[in-house]
Amino acid sequence: MSDTFSLAGTTFNSRLIIGTGKYRSYDEMKAAHAASGAEMVTVAVNRVPLDGSSASFLDHLDPRMKILPNTAGCHDAD
C-alpha cells in the first residue's frame, strides 16, 4: 500500500511542499529541492519578473516540479 497525496487530479509520492526563497544561490536551491524529494514547490508571484526583463529562479526549477503559486505580499492584481 502506498502513501500518496492527490490534488487536482495529480498524485504525488511526497507530501512535502518546499519553497523557493531564502537560498544563497540557484545551485543551492536546486540541491535542496533534489535532496528533499518534494514534487511541489511554492513560488511567490510577486518575485517573478513576468516581462522577461531579467533572469528568474523559475529558469532553475526542475521542470518536473509542480508550481503552487503563493500570493503573500501581493496587495493588488498589479
Protein Blocks (a to p, Z undefined) as FASTA:
>chain_A
ZZdddeehiacfbfbdcdfehiabfklmmmmmmmnopabdcddfklpcfkopaccfklmg
cfkbccdddfehiabfZZ
